[in-house]
């Protein structure tokens, strides 16, 4: 499975409205699947399944690779270098994936 988006994820703390259990414990052997949207869309207008891998387990800031699970990288889900993807659990934002590189091949 190809993960074309590379960057850094910043997780919200529980006090900021993030996950009650803190950052995910996913590691190189386990991906983290959630929902996400690309602003200016919202959880109500642009939510789709998103997967992150390569996380540092439990870290508030971590390098990561990402991919859409079931939609194409086209509007309203278009991700390019510099995009900030809002990671959600349900419709609740829990983190921000800052895209630093997009690999198409």
MODELLER restraints for C-alpha pairs under 7 A, 6 or more apart:
rsr = mdl.restraints
at = mdl.atoms
rsr.add(forms.Gaussian(group=physical.xy_distance, feature=features.Distance(at['CA:3:A'], at['CA:65:A']), mean=5.90, stdev=0.5))
rsr.add(forms.Gaussian(group=physical.xy_distance, feature=features.Distance(at['CA:3:A'], at['CA:66:A']), mean=5.33, stdev=0.5))
rsr.add(forms.Gaussian(group=physical.xy_distance, feature=features.Distance(at['CA:3:A'], at['CA:67:A']), mean=5.08, stdev=0.5))
rsr.add(forms.Gaussian(group=physical.xy_distance, feature=features.Distance(at['CA:4:A'], at['CA:66:A']), mean=6.61, stdev=0.5))
rsr.add(forms.Gaussian(group=physical.xy_distance, feature=features.Distance(at['CA:4:A'], at['CA:67:A']), mean=6.27, stdev=0.5))
rsr.add(forms.Gaussian(group=physical.xy_distance, feature=features.Distance(at['CA:4:A'], at['CA:102:A']), mean=5.51, stdev=0.5))
rsr.add(forms.Gaussian(group=physical.xy_distance, feature=features.Distance(at['CA:4:A'], at['CA:103:A']), mean=4.75, stdev=0.5))
rsr.add(forms.Gaussian(group=physical.xy_distance, feature=features.Distance(at['CA:4:A'], at['CA:104:A']), mean=6.28, stdev=0.5))
rsr.add(forms.Gaussian(group=physical.xy_distance, feature=features.Distance(at['CA:5:A'], at['CA:65:A']), mean=5.44, stdev=0.5))
rsr.add(forms.Gaussian(group=physical.xy_distance, feature=features.Distance(at['CA:5:A'], at['CA:66:A']), mean=4.98, stdev=0.5))
rsr.add(forms.Gaussian(group=physical.xy_distance, feature=features.Distance(at['CA:5:A'], at['CA:67:A']), mean=6.27, stdev=0.5))
rsr.add(forms.Gaussian(group=physical.xy_distance, feature=features.Distance(at['CA:5:A'], at['CA:99:A']), mean=6.39, stdev=0.5))
rsr.add(forms.Gaussian(group=physical.xy_distance, feature=features.Distance(at['CA:5:A'], at['CA:101:A']), mean=5.98, stdev=0.5))
rsr.add(forms.Gaussian(group=physical.xy_distance, feature=features.Distance(at['CA:5:A'], at['CA:102:A']), mean=4.74, stdev=0.5))
rsr.add(forms.Gaussian(group=physical.xy_distance, feature=features.Distance(at['CA:5:A'], at['CA:103:A']), mean=6.46, stdev=0.5))
rsr.add(forms.Gaussian(group=physical.xy_distance, feature=features.Distance(at['CA:6:A'], at['CA:64:A']), mean=6.05, stdev=0.5))
rsr.add(forms.Gaussian(group=physical.xy_distance, feature=features.Distance(at['CA:6:A'], at['CA:65:A']), mean=4.51, stdev=0.5))
rsr.add(forms.Gaussian(group=physical.xy_distance, feature=features.Distance(at['CA:6:A'], at['CA:66:A']), mean=6.44, stdev=0.5))
rsr.add(forms.Gaussian(group=physical.xy_distance, feature=features.Distance(at['CA:6:A'], at['CA:99:A']), mean=5.77, stdev=0.5))
rsr.add(forms.Gaussian(group=physical.xy_distance, feature=features.Distance(at['CA:6:A'], at['CA:100:A']), mean=5.79, stdev=0.5))
rsr.add(forms.Gaussian(group=physical.xy_distance, feature=features.Distance(at['CA:6:A'], at['CA:101:A']), mean=5.08, stdev=0.5))
rsr.add(forms.Gaussian(group=physical.xy_distance, feature=features.Distance(at['CA:6:A'], at['CA:102:A']), mean=6.32, stdev=0.5))
rsr.add(forms.Gaussian(group=physical.xy_distance, feature=features.Distance(at['CA:7:A'], at['CA:63:A']), mean=5.77, stdev=0.5))
rsr.add(forms.Gaussian(group=physical.xy_distance, feature=features.Distance(at['CA:7:A'], at['CA:64:A']), mean=5.56, stdev=0.5))
rsr.add(forms.Gaussian(group=physical.xy_distance, feature=features.Distance(at['CA:7:A'], at['CA:65:A']), mean=6.33, stdev=0.5))
rsr.add(forms.Gaussian(group=physical.xy_distance, feature=features.Distance(at['CA:7:A'], at['CA:97:A']), mean=6.80, stdev=0.5))
rsr.add(forms.Gaussian(group=physical.xy_distance, feature=features.Distance(at['CA:7:A'], at['CA:98:A']), mean=5.49, stdev=0.5))
rsr.add(forms.Gaussian(group=physical.xy_distance, feature=features.Distance(at['CA:7:A'], at['CA:99:A']), mean=4.46, stdev=0.5))
rsr.add(forms.Gaussian(group=physical.xy_distance, feature=features.Distance(at['CA:7:A'], at['CA:100:A']), mean=4.65, stdev=0.5))
rsr.add(forms.Gaussian(group=physical.xy_distance, feature=features.Distance(at['CA:7:A'], at['CA:101:A']), mean=6.51, stdev=0.5))
rsr.add(forms.Gaussian(group=physical.xy_distance, feature=features.Distance(at['CA:8:A'], at['CA:61:A']), mean=6.90, stdev=0.5))
rsr.add(forms.Gaussian(group=physical.xy_distance, feature=features.Distance(at['CA:8:A'], at['CA:62:A']), mean=5.51, stdev=0.5))
rsr.add(forms.Gaussian(group=physical.xy_distance, feature=features.Distance(at['CA:8:A'], at['CA:63:A']), mean=4.28, stdev=0.5))
rsr.add(forms.Gaussian(group=physical.xy_distance, feature=features.Distance(at['CA:8:A'], at['CA:64:A']), mean=5.47, stdev=0.5))
rsr.add(forms.Gaussian(group=physical.xy_distance, feature=features.Distance(at['CA:8:A'], at['CA:97:A']), mean=5.70, stdev=0.5))
rsr.add(forms.Gaussian(group=physical.xy_distance, feature=features.Distance(at['CA:8:A'], at['CA:98:A']), mean=5.24, stdev=0.5))
rsr.add(forms.Gaussian(group=physical.xy_distance, feature=features.Distance(at['CA:8:A'], at['CA:99:A']), mean=6.73, stdev=0.5))
rsr.add(forms.Gaussian(group=physical.xy_distance, feature=features.Distance(at['CA:9:A'], at['CA:61:A']), mean=5.70, stdev=0.5))
rsr.add(forms.Gaussian(group=physical.xy_distance, feature=features.Distance(at['CA:9:A'], at['CA:62:A']), mean=5.42, stdev=0.5))
rsr.add(forms.Gaussian(group=physical.xy_distance, feature=features.Distance(at['CA:9:A'], at['CA:63:A']), mean=6.23, stdev=0.5))
rsr.add(forms.Gaussian(group=physical.xy_distance, feature=features.Distance(at['CA:9:A'], at['CA:64:A']), mean=6.37, stdev=0.5))
rsr.add(forms.Gaussian(group=physical.xy_distance, feature=features.Distance(at['CA:9:A'], at['CA:95:A']), mean=6.74, stdev=0.5))
rsr.add(forms.Gaussian(group=physical.xy_distance, feature=features.Distance(at['CA:9:A'], at['CA:96:A']), mean=5.50, stdev=0.5))
rsr.add(forms.Gaussian(group=physical.xy_distance, feature=features.Distance(at['CA:9:A'], at['CA:97:A']), mean=4.18, stdev=0.5))
rsr.add(forms.Gaussian(group=physical.xy_distance, feature=features.Distance(at['CA:9:A'], at['CA:98:A']), mean=6.04, stdev=0.5))
rsr.add(forms.Gaussian(group=physical.xy_distance, feature=features.Distance(at['CA:10:A'], at['CA:60:A']), mean=5.79, stdev=0.5))
rsr.add(forms.Gaussian(group=physical.xy_distance, feature=features.Distance(at['CA:10:A'], at['CA:61:A']), mean=4.57, stdev=0.5))
rsr.add(forms.Gaussian(group=physical.xy_distance, feature=features.Distance(at['CA:10:A'], at['CA:62:A']), mean=6.75, stdev=0.5))
rsr.add(forms.Gaussian(group=physical.xy_distance, feature=features.Distance(at['CA:10:A'], at['CA:95:A']), mean=5.48, stdev=0.5))
rsr.add(forms.Gaussian(group=physical.xy_distance, feature=features.Distance(at['CA:10:A'], at['CA:96:A']), mean=5.23, stdev=0.5))
rsr.add(forms.Gaussian(group=physical.xy_distance, feature=features.Distance(at['CA:10:A'], at['CA:97:A']), mean=6.43, stdev=0.5))
rsr.add(forms.Gaussian(group=physical.xy_distance, feature=features.Distance(at['CA:11:A'], at['CA:18:A']), mean=6.93, stdev=0.5))
rsr.add(forms.Gaussian(group=physical.xy_distance, feature=features.Distance(at['CA:11:A'], at['CA:23:A']), mean=6.10, stdev=0.5))
rsr.add(forms.Gaussian(group=physical.xy_distance, feature=features.Distance(at['CA:11:A'], at['CA:60:A']), mean=5.10, stdev=0.5))
rsr.add(forms.Gaussian(group=physical.xy_distance, feature=features.Distance(at['CA:11:A'], at['CA:61:A']), mean=6.43, stdev=0.5))
rsr.add(forms.Gaussian(group=physical.xy_distance, feature=features.Distance(at['CA:11:A'], at['CA:94:A']), mean=5.99, stdev=0.5))
rsr.add(forms.Gaussian(group=physical.xy_distance, feature=features.Distance(at['CA:11:A'], at['CA:95:A']), mean=4.08, stdev=0.5))
rsr.add(forms.Gaussian(group=physical.xy_distance, feature=features.Distance(at['CA:11:A'], at['CA:96:A']), mean=6.43, stdev=0.5))
rsr.add(forms.Gaussian(group=physical.xy_distance, feature=features.Distance(at['CA:12:A'], at['CA:18:A']), mean=4.46, stdev=0.5))
rsr.add(forms.Gaussian(group=physical.xy_distance, feature=features.Distance(at['CA:12:A'], at['CA:94:A']), mean=5.40, stdev=0.5))
rsr.add(forms.Gaussian(group=physical.xy_distance, feature=features.Distance(at['CA:12:A'], at['CA:95:A']), mean=5.37, stdev=0.5))
rsr.add(forms.Gaussian(group=physical.xy_distance, feature=features.Distance(at['CA:13:A'], at['CA:19:A']), mean=6.83, stdev=0.5))
rsr.add(forms.Gaussian(group=physical.xy_distance, feature=features.Distance(at['CA:13:A'], at['CA:22:A']), mean=6.22, stdev=0.5))
rsr.add(forms.Gaussian(group=physical.xy_distance, feature=features.Distance(at['CA:14:A'], at['CA:20:A']), mean=5.04, stdev=0.5))
rsr.add(forms.Gaussian(group=physical.xy_distance, feature=features.Distance(at['CA:14:A'], at['CA:22:A']), mean=6.33, stdev=0.5))
rsr.add(forms.Gaussian(group=physical.xy_distance, feature=features.Distance(at['CA:17:A'], at['CA:94:A']), mean=6.89, stdev=0.5))
rsr.add(forms.Gaussian(group=physical.xy_distance, feature=features.Distance(at['CA:18:A'], at['CA:93:A']), mean=6.79, stdev=0.5))
rsr.add(forms.Gaussian(group=physical.xy_distance, feature=features.Distance(at['CA:18:A'], at['CA:94:A']), mean=4.26, stdev=0.5))
rsr.add(forms.Gaussian(group=physical.xy_distance, feature=features.Distance(at['CA:19:A'], at['CA:94:A']), mean=5.94, stdev=0.5))
rsr.add(forms.Gaussian(group=physical.xy_distance, feature=features.Distance(at['CA:22:A'], at['CA:58:A']), mean=6.92, stdev=0.5))
rsr.add(forms.Gaussian(group=physical.xy_distance, feature=features.Distance(at['CA:23:A'], at['CA:58:A']), mean=4.79, stdev=0.5))
rsr.add(forms.Gaussian(group=physical.xy_distance, feature=features.Distance(at['CA:23:A'], at['CA:59:A']), mean=6.15, stdev=0.5))
rsr.add(forms.Gaussian(group=physical.xy_distance, feature=features.Distance(at['CA:23:A'], at['CA:60:A']), mean=6.01, stdev=0.5))
rsr.add(forms.Gaussian(group=physical.xy_distance, feature=features.Distance(at['CA:24:A'], at['CA:57:A']), mean=6.26, stdev=0.5))
rsr.add(forms.Gaussian(group=physical.xy_distance, feature=features.Distance(at['CA:24:A'], at['CA:58:A']), mean=5.56, stdev=0.5))
rsr.add(forms.Gaussian(group=physical.xy_distance, feature=features.Distance(at['CA:25:A'], at['CA:57:A']), mean=4.20, stdev=0.5))
rsr.add(forms.Gaussian(group=physical.xy_distance, feature=features.Distance(at['CA:25:A'], at['CA:58:A']), mean=5.12, stdev=0.5))
rsr.add(forms.Gaussian(group=physical.xy_distance, feature=features.Distance(at['CA:26:A'], at['CA:32:A']), mean=5.88, stdev=0.5))
rsr.add(forms.Gaussian(group=physical.xy_distance, feature=features.Distance(at['CA:26:A'], at['CA:55:A']), mean=6.14, stdev=0.5))
rsr.add(forms.Gaussian(group=physical.xy_distance, feature=features.Distance(at['CA:26:A'], at['CA:57:A']), mean=5.41, stdev=0.5))
rsr.add(forms.Gaussian(group=physical.xy_distance, feature=features.Distance(at['CA:27:A'], at['CA:53:A']), mean=7.00, stdev=0.5))
rsr.add(forms.Gaussian(group=physical.xy_distance, feature=features.Distance(at['CA:27:A'], at['CA:54:A']), mean=5.80, stdev=0.5))
rsr.add(forms.Gaussian(group=physical.xy_distance, feature=features.Distance(at['CA:27:A'], at['CA:55:A']), mean=5.36, stdev=0.5))
rsr.add(forms.Gaussian(group=physical.xy_distance, feature=features.Distance(at['CA:27:A'], at['CA:56:A']), mean=6.10, stdev=0.5))
rsr.add(forms.Gaussian(group=physical.xy_distance, feature=features.Distance(at['CA:27:A'], at['CA:57:A']), mean=5.57, stdev=0.5))
rsr.add(forms.Gaussian(group=physical.xy_distance, feature=features.Distance(at['CA:28:A'], at['CA:53:A']), mean=6.55, stdev=0.5))
rsr.add(forms.Gaussian(group=physical.xy_distance, feature=features.Distance(at['CA:28:A'], at['CA:54:A']), mean=4.91, stdev=0.5))
rsr.add(forms.Gaussian(group=physical.xy_distance, feature=features.Distance(at['CA:28:A'], at['CA:55:A']), mean=6.88, stdev=0.5))
rsr.add(forms.Gaussian(group=physical.xy_distance, feature=features.Distance(at['CA:31:A'], at['CA:51:A']), mean=6.64, stdev=0.5))
rsr.add(forms.Gaussian(group=physical.xy_distance, feature=features.Distance(at['CA:31:A'], at['CA:52:A']), mean=5.77, stdev=0.5))
rsr.add(forms.Gaussian(group=physical.xy_distance, feature=features.Distance(at['CA:31:A'], at['CA:53:A']), mean=4.68, stdev=0.5))
rsr.add(forms.Gaussian(group=physical.xy_distance, feature=features.Distance(at['CA:32:A'], at['CA:51:A']), mean=5.63, stdev=0.5))
rsr.add(forms.Gaussian(group=physical.xy_distance, feature=features.Distance(at['CA:32:A'], at['CA:52:A']), mean=5.15, stdev=0.5))
rsr.add(forms.Gaussian(group=physical.xy_distance, feature=features.Distance(at['CA:32:A'], at['CA:53:A']), mean=6.28, stdev=0.5))
rsr.add(forms.Gaussian(group=physical.xy_distance, feature=features.Distance(at['CA:33:A'], at['CA:50:A']), mean=5.89, stdev=0.5))
rsr.add(forms.Gaussian(group=physical.xy_distance, feature=features.Distance(at['CA:33:A'], at['CA:51:A']), mean=4.41, stdev=0.5))
rsr.add(forms.Gaussian(group=physical.xy_distance, feature=features.Distance(at['CA:33:A'], at['CA:52:A']), mean=6.44, stdev=0.5))
rsr.add(forms.Gaussian(group=physical.xy_distance, feature=features.Distance(at['CA:34:A'], at['CA:49:A']), mean=5.88, stdev=0.5))
rsr.add(forms.Gaussian(group=physical.xy_distance, feature=features.Distance(at['CA:34:A'], at['CA:50:A']), mean=5.47, stdev=0.5))
rsr.add(forms.Gaussian(group=physical.xy_distance, feature=features.Distance(at['CA:34:A'], at['CA:51:A']), mean=6.28, stdev=0.5))
rsr.add(forms.Gaussian(group=physical.xy_distance, feature=features.Distance(at['CA:34:A'], at['CA:87:A']), mean=6.88, stdev=0.5))
rsr.add(forms.Gaussian(group=physical.xy_distance, feature=features.Distance(at['CA:34:A'], at['CA:88:A']), mean=6.29, stdev=0.5))
rsr.add(forms.Gaussian(group=physical.xy_distance, feature=features.Distance(at['CA:34:A'], at['CA:89:A']), mean=5.92, stdev=0.5))
rsr.add(forms.Gaussian(group=physical.xy_distance, feature=features.Distance(at['CA:35:A'], at['CA:47:A']), mean=6.26, stdev=0.5))
rsr.add(forms.Gaussian(group=physical.xy_distance, feature=features.Distance(at['CA:35:A'], at['CA:48:A']), mean=5.37, stdev=0.5))
rsr.add(forms.Gaussian(group=physical.xy_distance, feature=features.Distance(at['CA:35:A'], at['CA:49:A']), mean=4.43, stdev=0.5))
rsr.add(forms.Gaussian(group=physical.xy_distance, feature=features.Distance(at['CA:35:A'], at['CA:50:A']), mean=5.27, stdev=0.5))
rsr.add(forms.Gaussian(group=physical.xy_distance, feature=features.Distance(at['CA:35:A'], at['CA:87:A']), mean=6.00, stdev=0.5))
rsr.add(forms.Gaussian(group=physical.xy_distance, feature=features.Distance(at['CA:35:A'], at['CA:88:A']), mean=5.13, stdev=0.5))
rsr.add(forms.Gaussian(group=physical.xy_distance, feature=features.Distance(at['CA:35:A'], at['CA:89:A']), mean=6.08, stdev=0.5))
rsr.add(forms.Gaussian(group=physical.xy_distance, feature=features.Distance(at['CA:35:A'], at['CA:90:A']), mean=6.62, stdev=0.5))
rsr.add(forms.Gaussian(group=physical.xy_distance, feature=features.Distance(at['CA:36:A'], at['CA:47:A']), mean=5.43, stdev=0.5))
rsr.add(forms.Gaussian(group=physical.xy_distance, feature=features.Distance(at['CA:36:A'], at['CA:48:A']), mean=5.61, stdev=0.5))
rsr.add(forms.Gaussian(group=physical.xy_distance, feature=features.Distance(at['CA:36:A'], at['CA:49:A']), mean=6.29, stdev=0.5))
rsr.add(forms.Gaussian(group=physical.xy_distance, feature=features.Distance(at['CA:36:A'], at['CA:50:A']), mean=5.83, stdev=0.5))
rsr.add(forms.Gaussian(group=physical.xy_distance, feature=features.Distance(at['CA:36:A'], at['CA:85:A']), mean=6.54, stdev=0.5))
rsr.add(forms.Gaussian(group=physical.xy_distance, feature=features.Distance(at['CA:36:A'], at['CA:86:A']), mean=5.36, stdev=0.5))
rsr.add(forms.Gaussian(group=physical.xy_distance, feature=features.Distance(at['CA:36:A'], at['CA:87:A']), mean=4.44, stdev=0.5))
rsr.add(forms.Gaussian(group=physical.xy_distance, feature=features.Distance(at['CA:36:A'], at['CA:88:A']), mean=5.42, stdev=0.5))
rsr.add(forms.Gaussian(group=physical.xy_distance, feature=features.Distance(at['CA:37:A'], at['CA:43:A']), mean=6.31, stdev=0.5))
rsr.add(forms.Gaussian(group=physical.xy_distance, feature=features.Distance(at['CA:37:A'], at['CA:46:A']), mean=5.35, stdev=0.5))
rsr.add(forms.Gaussian(group=physical.xy_distance, feature=features.Distance(at['CA:37:A'], at['CA:47:A']), mean=4.89, stdev=0.5))
rsr.add(forms.Gaussian(group=physical.xy_distance, feature=features.Distance(at['CA:37:A'], at['CA:48:A']), mean=6.51, stdev=0.5))
rsr.add(forms.Gaussian(group=physical.xy_distance, feature=features.Distance(at['CA:37:A'], at['CA:77:A']), mean=6.87, stdev=0.5))
rsr.add(forms.Gaussian(group=physical.xy_distance, feature=features.Distance(at['CA:37:A'], at['CA:85:A']), mean=5.90, stdev=0.5))
rsr.add(forms.Gaussian(group=physical.xy_distance, feature=features.Distance(at['CA:37:A'], at['CA:86:A']), mean=5.41, stdev=0.5))
rsr.add(forms.Gaussian(group=physical.xy_distance, feature=features.Distance(at['CA:37:A'], at['CA:87:A']), mean=6.92, stdev=0.5))
rsr.add(forms.Gaussian(group=physical.xy_distance, feature=features.Distance(at['CA:38:A'], at['CA:77:A']), mean=6.01, stdev=0.5))
rsr.add(forms.Gaussian(group=physical.xy_distance, feature=features.Distance(at['CA:38:A'], at['CA:84:A']), mean=6.84, stdev=0.5))
rsr.add(forms.Gaussian(group=physical.xy_distance, feature=features.Distance(at['CA:38:A'], at['CA:85:A']), mean=5.00, stdev=0.5))
rsr.add(forms.Gaussian(group=physical.xy_distance, feature=features.Distance(at['CA:38:A'], at['CA:86:A']), mean=6.27, stdev=0.5))
rsr.add(forms.Gaussian(group=physical.xy_distance, feature=features.Distance(at['CA:43:A'], at['CA:91:A']), mean=5.29, stdev=0.5))
rsr.add(forms.Gaussian(group=physical.xy_distance, feature=features.Distance(at['CA:46:A'], at['CA:76:A']), mean=6.46, stdev=0.5))
rsr.add(forms.Gaussian(group=physical.xy_distance, feature=features.Distance(at['CA:49:A'], at['CA:68:A']), mean=6.10, stdev=0.5))
rsr.add(forms.Gaussian(group=physical.xy_distance, feature=features.Distance(at['CA:49:A'], at['CA:69:A']), mean=5.39, stdev=0.5))
rsr.add(forms.Gaussian(group=physical.xy_distance, feature=features.Distance(at['CA:49:A'], at['CA:70:A']), mean=6.61, stdev=0.5))
rsr.add(forms.Gaussian(group=physical.xy_distance, feature=features.Distance(at['CA:50:A'], at['CA:67:A']), mean=5.82, stdev=0.5))
rsr.add(forms.Gaussian(group=physical.xy_distance, feature=features.Distance(at['CA:50:A'], at['CA:68:A']), mean=4.57, stdev=0.5))
rsr.add(forms.Gaussian(group=physical.xy_distance, feature=features.Distance(at['CA:50:A'], at['CA:69:A']), mean=5.43, stdev=0.5))
rsr.add(forms.Gaussian(group=physical.xy_distance, feature=features.Distance(at['CA:51:A'], at['CA:66:A']), mean=5.53, stdev=0.5))
rsr.add(forms.Gaussian(group=physical.xy_distance, feature=features.Distance(at['CA:51:A'], at['CA:67:A']), mean=5.45, stdev=0.5))
rsr.add(forms.Gaussian(group=physical.xy_distance, feature=features.Distance(at['CA:51:A'], at['CA:68:A']), mean=6.38, stdev=0.5))
rsr.add(forms.Gaussian(group=physical.xy_distance, feature=features.Distance(at['CA:51:A'], at['CA:69:A']), mean=6.55, stdev=0.5))
rsr.add(forms.Gaussian(group=physical.xy_distance, feature=features.Distance(at['CA:52:A'], at['CA:64:A']), mean=6.28, stdev=0.5))
rsr.add(forms.Gaussian(group=physical.xy_distance, feature=features.Distance(at['CA:52:A'], at['CA:65:A']), mean=5.54, stdev=0.5))
rsr.add(forms.Gaussian(group=physical.xy_distance, feature=features.Distance(at['CA:52:A'], at['CA:66:A']), mean=4.44, stdev=0.5))
rsr.add(forms.Gaussian(group=physical.xy_distance, feature=features.Distance(at['CA:52:A'], at['CA:67:A']), mean=6.80, stdev=0.5))
rsr.add(forms.Gaussian(group=physical.xy_distance, feature=features.Distance(at['CA:53:A'], at['CA:64:A']), mean=5.70, stdev=0.5))
rsr.add(forms.Gaussian(group=physical.xy_distance, feature=features.Distance(at['CA:53:A'], at['CA:65:A']), mean=5.32, stdev=0.5))
rsr.add(forms.Gaussian(group=physical.xy_distance, feature=features.Distance(at['CA:53:A'], at['CA:66:A']), mean=6.45, stdev=0.5))
rsr.add(forms.Gaussian(group=physical.xy_distance, feature=features.Distance(at['CA:54:A'], at['CA:63:A']), mean=6.92, stdev=0.5))
rsr.add(forms.Gaussian(group=physical.xy_distance, feature=features.Distance(at['CA:54:A'], at['CA:64:A']), mean=5.05, stdev=0.5))
rsr.add(forms.Gaussian(group=physical.xy_distance, feature=features.Distance(at['CA:54:A'], at['CA:65:A']), mean=6.25, stdev=0.5))
rsr.add(forms.Gaussian(group=physical.xy_distance, feature=features.Distance(at['CA:55:A'], at['CA:62:A']), mean=5.77, stdev=0.5))
rsr.add(forms.Gaussian(group=physical.xy_distance, feature=features.Distance(at['CA:55:A'], at['CA:63:A']), mean=6.12, stdev=0.5))
rsr.add(forms.Gaussian(group=physical.xy_distance, feature=features.Distance(at['CA:55:A'], at['CA:64:A']), mean=5.33, stdev=0.5))
rsr.add(forms.Gaussian(group=physical.xy_distance, feature=features.Distance(at['CA:56:A'], at['CA:62:A']), mean=5.63, stdev=0.5))
rsr.add(forms.Gaussian(group=physical.xy_distance, feature=features.Distance(at['CA:73:A'], at['CA:79:A']), mean=6.28, stdev=0.5))
rsr.add(forms.Gaussian(group=physical.xy_distance, feature=features.Distance(at['CA:80:A'], at['CA:102:A']), mean=6.14, stdev=0.5))
rsr.add(forms.Gaussian(group=physical.xy_distance, feature=features.Distance(at['CA:81:A'], at['CA:99:A']), mean=5.42, stdev=0.5))
rsr.add(forms.Gaussian(group=physical.xy_distance, feature=features.Distance(at['CA:81:A'], at['CA:100:A']), mean=5.23, stdev=0.5))
rsr.add(forms.Gaussian(group=physical.xy_distance, feature=features.Distance(at['CA:81:A'], at['CA:101:A']), mean=5.19, stdev=0.5))
rsr.add(forms.Gaussian(group=physical.xy_distance, feature=features.Distance(at['CA:81:A'], at['CA:102:A']), mean=5.97, stdev=0.5))
rsr.add(forms.Gaussian(group=physical.xy_distance, feature=features.Distance(at['CA:82:A'], at['CA:98:A']), mean=6.72, stdev=0.5))
rsr.add(forms.Gaussian(group=physical.xy_distance, feature=features.Distance(at['CA:82:A'], at['CA:99:A']), mean=5.36, stdev=0.5))
rsr.add(forms.Gaussian(group=physical.xy_distance, feature=features.Distance(at['CA:82:A'], at['CA:100:A']), mean=5.93, stdev=0.5))
rsr.add(forms.Gaussian(group=physical.xy_distance, feature=features.Distance(at['CA:83:A'], at['CA:98:A']), mean=6.21, stdev=0.5))
rsr.add(forms.Gaussian(group=physical.xy_distance, feature=features.Distance(at['CA:83:A'], at['CA:99:A']), mean=5.42, stdev=0.5))
rsr.add(forms.Gaussian(group=physical.xy_distance, feature=features.Distance(at['CA:84:A'], at['CA:96:A']), mean=6.31, stdev=0.5))
rsr.add(forms.Gaussian(group=physical.xy_distance, feature=features.Distance(at['CA:84:A'], at['CA:97:A']), mean=5.54, stdev=0.5))
rsr.add(forms.Gaussian(group=physical.xy_distance, feature=features.Distance(at['CA:84:A'], at['CA:98:A']), mean=4.63, stdev=0.5))
rsr.add(forms.Gaussian(group=physical.xy_distance, feature=features.Distance(at['CA:84:A'], at['CA:99:A']), mean=6.18, stdev=0.5))
rsr.add(forms.Gaussian(group=physical.xy_distance, feature=features.Distance(at['CA:85:A'], at['CA:96:A']), mean=5.70, stdev=0.5))
rsr.add(forms.Gaussian(group=physical.xy_distance, feature=features.Distance(at['CA:85:A'], at['CA:97:A']), mean=4.99, stdev=0.5))
rsr.add(forms.Gaussian(group=physical.xy_distance, feature=features.Distance(at['CA:85:A'], at['CA:98:A']), mean=6.55, stdev=0.5))
rsr.add(forms.Gaussian(group=physical.xy_distance, feature=features.Distance(at['CA:86:A'], at['CA:93:A']), mean=6.35, stdev=0.5))
rsr.add(forms.Gaussian(group=physical.xy_distance, feature=features.Distance(at['CA:86:A'], at['CA:95:A']), mean=6.14, stdev=0.5))
rsr.add(forms.Gaussian(group=physical.xy_distance, feature=features.Distance(at['CA:86:A'], at['CA:96:A']), mean=4.81, stdev=0.5))
rsr.add(forms.Gaussian(group=physical.xy_distance, feature=features.Distance(at['CA:86:A'], at['CA:97:A']), mean=6.46, stdev=0.5))
rsr.add(forms.Gaussian(group=physical.xy_distance, feature=features.Distance(at['CA:87:A'], at['CA:93:A']), mean=5.73, stdev=0.5))
rsr.add(forms.Gaussian(group=physical.xy_distance, feature=features.Distance(at['CA:87:A'], at['CA:94:A']), mean=5.82, stdev=0.5))
rsr.add(forms.Gaussian(group=physical.xy_distance, feature=features.Distance(at['CA:87:A'], at['CA:95:A']), mean=4.98, stdev=0.5))
rsr.add(forms.Gaussian(group=physical.xy_distance, feature=features.Distance(at['CA:87:A'], at['CA:96:A']), mean=5.68, stdev=0.5))
rsr.add(forms.Gaussian(group=physical.xy_distance, feature=features.Distance(at['CA:87:A'], at['CA:97:A']), mean=6.94, stdev=0.5))
rsr.add(forms.Gaussian(group=physical.xy_distance, feature=features.Distance(at['CA:88:A'], at['CA:94:A']), mean=5.21, stdev=0.5))
rsr.add(forms.Gaussian(group=physical.xy_distance, feature=features.Distance(at['CA:88:A'], at['CA:95:A']), mean=6.84, stdev=0.5))
